[in-house]
């Protein structure tokens, strides 16, 4: 409850209706706050401003340990923080709750401390299960990533806690309205009803330049998909997108991830000095001689302009074309490569990340993430997955490499296949589908998970005999 502002708003609303404080059912207001300073400030405010002693109604406790009690309505503003960013000691204390409430898809990831699930999901579900009466209502300020993003939050969108079901009734997306100062997370107010199934589409109100515009929202392809937000009056026909058929080897991928070592792997200049060697440089590395066969052009935004594909960045990939990192004995043939990597060994060994850690533990301290055999396919259909408002799939030959979360791509082995996939991806319905997710201009614009929703694999399609 913080300092009690939301509960106070109910009192001030009653007073504005001409009611006296004595006639308001303030004995039916209850609140809980973990932060002791905020809790004490709330007690003091209600006493000084309204003459109310709320010491029996307000509790200073972690909601996870608060004794369950049933209420008609729960207002909430749960903490907004990914599990991975919580203090280590607190992570250990609350891990079991994420399993108990079926919020974890990858249990190993949670056990290792790396889950991206937001703790708000857990607090909302506990509030509904332990503190709402049958058919009670929960009205929550919450990060909209729980409703609109792929990944860890899809488990929340089962809208169930064991045998208990609850429905999402409506959403108010504050969008460009600055309700909470200094908060960059996209947030809104969501209305849930316990023991009621969601009836999609639901009303979705979006604040646009100070005006609430009503849309409709629903998951398009699967009940746990992110909500697509569609104008009430326009017909996008996005539910009828024709699936794109590809081989499993062509699964959509993200670009190369250096795990914080861009200065080691990425270069701004590349000049050939002999048939087999190039001289590369960036802001921190000057005139480095490396084998040409391990230096690849790195895609940048200007390379999506038609007919303009002239590299302005390059990437070092100490890999075999089967997608496996070079073995140490293989690198013995390239002393310049070994010398360069050895000079940066401390930086590379100190990189963080759960997925990278397994590579480092096996001795491949020169490895990157997002590298596999698919990086060396003859063709890639690439699109900008970050910060865009339009969808522009573009064909690159296989030597070009995509860059981390900025780009995503479908690797293919023939030009004809690349042209077919590019043409089908260019269907305006697909861009409309992406726009319906209201992620334009963000890091989640067109990441691989979103495109996988419209993919079917050849291997999964029953053969006709």
C-alpha positions in Angstrom: 0.0 0.0 0.0 3.0 2.3 0.1 2.1 5.3 2.2 -1.6 4.6 1.8 -2.3 6.9 -1.2 -4.6 4.5 -3.0 -6.7 3.9 0.2 -6.7 7.6 0.9 -8.1 8.2 -2.6 -11.2 6.2 -1.6 -11.7 8.5 1.4 -11.2 11.7 -0.5 -13.6 10.4 -3.2 -16.3 9.9 -0.5 -15.7 13.3 1.0 -16.1 14.9 -2.4 -19.5 13.3 -2.7 -20.5 15.3 0.4 -20.2 12.5 2.9 -18.7 13.0 6.4 -15.7 11.0 7.5 -17.8 9.4 10.2 -20.3 8.0 7.7 -17.6 6.3 5.5 -16.9 2.6 6.2 -13.3 3.2 6.9 -13.2 0.2 9.2 -13.4 -1.9 6.0 -10.2 -0.5 4.6 -7.2 -2.7 5.2 -3.6 -2.3 3.9 -0.2 -4.0 4.0 3.2 -2.6 3.4 6.6 -4.2 3.6 8.6 -1.0 3.9 8.5 0.1 7.6 9.0 3.8 6.9 6.1 3.8 4.4 4.0 1.8 6.8 4.6 4.3 9.7 4.0 7.3 7.4 0.6 5.7 6.4 -0.4 5.2 10.0 0.6 8.8 10.8 -1.2 10.3 7.8 -4.5 8.6 8.5 -4.3 9.7 12.1 -3.4 13.3 11.5 -5.5 14.1 8.5 -8.6 12.0 9.2 -8.5 11.2 12.9 -8.4 7.5 12.1 -6.5 4.9 14.1 -5.6 2.3 11.4 -3.1 0.3 13.5 -5.4 -2.7 13.6 -6.2 -2.5 9.9 -2.7 -1.9 8.5 0.1 -4.5 8.7 3.8 -4.2 8.1 4.7 -7.6 6.6 6.0 -9.3 3.5 2.9 -10.4 1.6 4.4 -13.8 1.1 4.2 -14.3 4.9 1.0 -12.5 5.7 -1.8 -14.6 7.1 -4.4 -15.1 4.4 -7.7 -13.3 4.8 -10.5 -12.9 2.3 -11.6 -9.5 0.9 -14.1 -8.3 -1.6 -11.6 -6.1 -3.5 -7.9 -5.9 -3.5 -6.1 -2.9 -4.8 -2.4 -3.4 -5.4 0.8 -1.9 -6.6 3.2 -4.8 -6.4 7.0 -4.4 -6.8 8.1 -4.4 -10.5 11.4 -6.3 -10.7 12.6 -9.4 -12.5 13.6 -12.3 -10.4 17.1 -12.2 -11.8 17.5 -8.7 -10.4 16.4 -9.4 -6.9 19.0 -9.6 -4.0 20.5 -13.0 -3.8 19.3 -13.7 -0.3 15.7 -12.8 -1.1 15.9 -15.0 -4.2 16.6 -18.0 -2.1 13.7 -17.2 0.3 11.1 -16.9 -2.5 12.1 -19.5 -5.1 9.7 -22.1 -3.8 6.8 -19.7 -4.4 7.4 -19.5 -8.1 7.2 -23.3 -8.3 4.2 -23.4 -6.1 2.3 -20.9 -8.3 3.3 -22.6 -11.6 5.1 -19.4 -12.8 8.3 -21.1 -13.9 8.7 -22.7 -17.3 12.5 -23.3 -17.0 13.1 -24.6 -13.5 16.8 -24.9 -14.1 17.0 -21.2 -15.1 15.2 -20.2 -11.9 17.3 -22.4 -9.7 20.4 -20.8 -11.2 18.9 -17.3 -10.5 18.5 -16.2 -14.1 14.7 -16.2 -14.7 13.2 -13.1 -16.3 9.8 -13.6 -14.6 8.6 -10.5 -12.8 8.0 -10.7 -9.1 4.8 -8.7 -9.7 3.3 -11.9 -11.3 3.8 -13.8 -8.0 2.4 -11.0 -5.8 -0.7 -10.7 -8.0 -1.4 -14.4 -8.0 -0.9 -14.6 -4.2 -3.3 -11.6 -3.8 -5.9 -13.4 -5.8 -5.5 -16.8 -4.3 -5.1 -15.9 -0.6 -6.8 -12.6 -0.2 -9.9 -12.6 -2.5 -13.3 -14.0 -1.8 -15.0 -16.1 -4.5 -15.8 -13.8 -7.5 -13.7 -11.0 -5.8 -12.0 -8.3 -7.8 -8.3 -7.4 -8.0 -7.3 -4.1 -9.5 -3.5 -3.9 -10.0 -0.9 -1.4 -11.2 1.5 -3.7 -13.0 4.2 -3.9 -15.6 2.4 -4.6 -18.9 5.2 -7.0 -19.9 3.2 -9.6 -18.0 0.5 -9.2 -20.7 2.3 -8.1 -23.8 5.7 -9.8 -23.8 6.9 -13.2 -24.9 9.1 -15.4 -22.8 9.0 -16.0 -19.1 5.7 -14.2 -18.5 3.6 -16.5 -20.6 3.1 -18.8 -17.6 1.3 -15.9 -15.9 -1.1 -15.8 -18.8 -2.7 -19.1 -18.0 -4.7 -17.0 -15.5 -4.8 -19.9 -13.1 -3.3 -20.9 -9.7 -3.6 -24.6 -9.3 -7.4 -25.3 -9.4 -8.2 -21.6 -9.0 -9.1 -19.7 -12.2 -9.3 -16.0 -12.7 -10.1 -13.8 -15.6 -8.7 -10.6 -17.0 -11.6 -8.2 -17.4 -10.0 -5.0 -18.7 -6.7 -3.1 -19.0 -5.8 0.6 -18.8 -2.5 1.2 -20.6 -1.0 4.5 -19.4 1.3 4.6 -22.5 2.6 8.2 -22.6 1.0 9.3 -19.3 3.6 9.8 -16.6 1.9 8.4 -13.5 5.1 7.2 -11.7 8.1 9.5 -12.0 11.3 7.9 -13.0 9.8 4.6 -14.1 10.8 3.5 -17.6 8.9 0.2 -17.4 5.7 0.2 -19.5 2.8 -0.1 -17.0 -0.9 0.1 -16.6 -3.9 -0.8 -14.4 -5.5 -4.2 -14.9 -8.8 -5.6 -13.6 -9.0 -9.3 -12.6 -12.0 -11.3 -11.3 -11.5 -14.5 -9.4 -13.4 -17.6 -10.4 -14.3 -16.1 -13.8 -12.9 -17.1 -17.2 -11.5 -14.4 -19.4 -13.9 -13.5 -22.2 -11.7 -12.4 -25.1 -11.6 -9.9 -26.6 -11.5 -7.7 -23.5 -11.7 -3.9 -23.4 -8.2 -2.4 -23.6 -8.0 1.4 -23.0 -4.9 3.2 -24.1 -3.9 6.7 -23.1 -3.0 8.6 -26.3 -2.1 12.3 -25.8 -4.3 12.5 -22.7 -7.3 10.8 -24.3 -8.4 7.2 -23.4 -8.9 5.3 -26.7 -10.7 2.0 -26.4 -9.3 -1.0 -28.3 -10.0 -4.8 -28.1 -7.3 -7.2 -26.9 -6.9 -10.9 -27.1 -4.3 -13.6 -27.7 -4.2 -14.5 -31.4 -2.7 -17.9 -31.8 -2.6 -19.5 -28.3 -4.4 -18.7 -25.1 -1.0 -17.9 -23.4 0.2 -15.6 -26.2 0.7 -11.9 -25.6 -2.3 -9.8 -26.0 -2.8 -8.3 -29.5 -4.4 -4.9 -29.3 -6.8 -4.2 -32.2 -8.9 -1.2 -33.1 -12.6 -1.8 -32.5 -13.6 -0.3 -35.9 -10.8 -1.5 -38.2 -10.6 -4.9 -39.8 -7.0 -6.1 -39.9 -7.8 -9.8 -40.5 -4.6 -10.6 -38.7 -6.1 -13.8 -37.1 -6.1 -15.4 -40.6 -2.4 -15.0 -41.3 -1.2 -17.8 -43.5 1.6 -19.8 -41.7 5.0 -19.7 -43.2 6.4 -23.2 -43.8 10.1 -23.7 -43.1 12.5 -26.5 -42.2 13.4 -26.8 -38.5 17.0 -26.0 -39.4 15.7 -22.6 -40.5 14.2 -21.7 -37.1 14.2 -17.9 -36.5 17.3 -16.8 -34.6 18.7 -13.7 -32.9 22.1 -12.3 -33.8 25.5 -12.8 -32.3 25.9 -11.8 -28.7 29.4 -11.0 -27.4 28.2 -10.9 -23.8 29.7 -7.5 -23.2 32.9 -7.9 -25.2 32.0 -5.9 -28.3 35.3 -4.1 -28.3 37.0 -7.5 -28.6 34.9 -8.9 -31.4 33.5 -6.0 -33.3 35.5 -3.7 -35.6 34.9 -0.4 -37.4 37.5 -0.8 -40.1 38.8 -3.8 -42.1 41.5 -3.7 -44.8 43.0 -6.6 -46.6 46.8 -6.7 -46.3 47.5 -10.1 -47.9 45.5 -12.8 -49.5 44.7 -14.5 -46.1 45.0 -11.6 -43.6 43.2 -8.4 -42.8 44.0 -5.4 -40.6 41.1 -4.5 -38.3 40.5 -1.6 -35.9 37.9 -0.1 -33.5 38.0 2.6 -30.8 40.1 0.6 -28.4 41.9 -1.8 -30.8 44.2 -0.4 -33.4 45.8 -2.1 -36.4 45.1 -5.7 -35.4 46.2 -8.4 -38.0 43.8 -11.4 -38.1 43.1 -14.2 -40.4 40.6 -13.1 -43.1 38.6 -16.4 -42.9 37.3 -15.5 -39.4 36.3 -11.9 -40.1 32.7 -11.4 -41.3 30.7 -8.3 -42.2 28.3 -7.3 -39.4 24.9 -6.0 -40.4 23.9 -2.4 -39.4 20.7 -0.4 -40.0 21.9 1.2 -43.2 22.4 -2.3 -44.8 18.6 -2.6 -45.0 18.4 0.1 -47.5 17.7 -1.4 -50.9 20.8 -1.9 -53.1 23.1 -0.6 -50.4 25.1 -3.4 -48.7 28.6 -2.1 -48.1 30.0 -3.3 -44.7 30.7 -0.6 -42.1 31.3 -3.1 -39.3 32.9 -6.5 -39.0 32.9 -9.3 -36.4 35.5 -11.8 -35.4 34.1 -15.4 -35.2 36.7 -17.9 -34.1 34.5 -20.7 -35.2 34.3 -23.6 -37.6 31.5 -23.4 -40.2 29.7 -26.3 -38.4 29.0 -23.8 -35.7 31.5 -25.2 -33.2 34.1 -23.0 -31.6 37.6 -23.5 -32.9 39.6 -26.0 -30.8 42.8 -24.8 -29.3 44.9 -27.0 -31.5 43.1 -25.6 -34.6 44.1 -22.1 -33.6 47.8 -23.1 -33.4 47.8 -22.7 -37.2 46.9 -19.0 -36.7 49.4 -17.4 -34.3 48.0 -13.9 -34.9 44.6 -15.1 -33.8 45.9 -16.8 -30.7 48.0 -13.8 -29.7 45.0 -11.5 -30.1 42.7 -13.7 -28.0 45.3 -14.3 -25.4 45.8 -10.5 -25.0 42.1 -10.3 -24.2 41.8 -13.5 -22.2 41.0 -11.8 -18.9 38.1 -9.8 -20.4 36.7 -12.8 -22.1 37.0 -15.1 -19.1 35.3 -12.5 -16.8 32.1 -12.2 -19.0 28.8 -13.0 -17.2 25.8 -15.0 -18.2 24.3 -18.4 -17.5 24.4 -19.7 -21.0 27.9 -18.5 -21.6 29.1 -20.0 -18.3 28.8 -23.5 -19.6 31.1 -22.7 -22.6 33.6 -21.1 -20.3 33.6 -24.0 -17.9 34.4 -26.3 -20.9 37.4 -24.2 -21.7 36.0 -22.2 -24.7 36.7 -18.8 -23.2 36.8 -17.3 -26.8 33.2 -18.4 -27.5 30.2 -16.2 -28.1 26.4 -16.7 -27.8 24.1 -16.9 -30.8 26.6 -18.8 -33.0 25.8 -22.1 -34.6 25.8 -23.9 -38.0 22.9 -21.6 -39.0 25.3 -18.6 -39.0 27.1 -20.1 -42.0 24.1 -21.0 -44.1 24.4 -19.6 -47.6 21.5 -17.1 -47.1 19.7 -15.3 -44.3 16.4 -13.5 -44.3 17.1 -10.7 -41.8 14.9 -8.1 -40.1 15.4 -5.4 -37.5 14.0 -6.7 -34.3 14.7 -3.7 -32.1 13.3 -0.2 -32.0 11.4 -0.2 -35.4 7.8 0.6 -36.4 7.8 -1.2 -39.8 8.8 -4.7 -40.7 11.4 -5.0 -43.5 12.7 -8.6 -44.1 15.8 -8.5 -46.3 17.9 -11.2 -47.9 21.6 -11.2 -47.0 24.1 -13.8 -48.2 25.5 -16.1 -45.6 28.8 -14.2 -44.8 26.8 -11.3 -43.3 26.1 -11.7 -39.6 23.2 -10.3 -37.5 23.9 -8.3 -34.4 22.6 -9.4 -31.0 19.0 -8.4 -30.2 19.1 -5.7 -32.9 18.4 -8.2 -35.6 16.7 -11.6 -36.1 16.9 -13.9 -39.1 15.8 -17.1 -40.8 18.8 -19.1 -42.1 18.2 -21.0 -45.4 20.3 -22.9 -47.9 18.9 -21.8 -51.3 18.2 -18.4 -52.8 14.8 -19.5 -54.0 13.9 -20.5 -50.5 15.1 -17.1 -49.2 13.0 -15.3 -51.8 9.9 -17.3 -50.9 10.3 -16.7 -47.2 11.0 -13.0 -47.7 7.9 -12.6 -49.9 5.7 -14.3 -47.4 7.1 -12.4 -44.5 6.4 -9.1 -46.4 2.7 -9.8 -46.2 1.1 -6.7 -44.7 -0.8 -8.9 -42.3 2.4 -9.8 -40.5 3.3 -6.2 -39.9 -0.2 -5.5 -38.7 0.2 -8.4 -36.3 3.4 -7.0 -34.9 1.8 -3.5 -34.6 -1.1 -5.1 -32.7 1.3 -6.1 -30.0 2.0 -2.3 -29.4 5.7 -2.9 -29.1 6.8 -0.7 -32.0 9.9 1.3 -31.2 10.9 -1.0 -28.3 13.4 -3.8 -27.9 10.6 -6.3 -28.3 9.4 -5.1 -31.7 10.0 -8.3 -33.7 12.2 -10.7 -31.7 12.2 -14.3 -33.0 9.6 -15.5 -30.5 7.0 -13.2 -32.2 7.7 -14.5 -35.7 7.7 -18.1 -34.5 4.0 -17.7 -33.8 3.4 -17.6 -37.6 5.8 -20.4 -38.4 5.1 -24.1 -39.2 7.8 -26.6 -39.7 7.8 -29.0 -42.6 8.7 -31.9 -40.3 5.6 -31.3 -38.3 3.1 -31.4 -41.2 1.6 -34.9 -41.7 2.5 -36.3 -45.0 -0.3 -37.3 -47.5 -0.1 -40.8 -49.0 
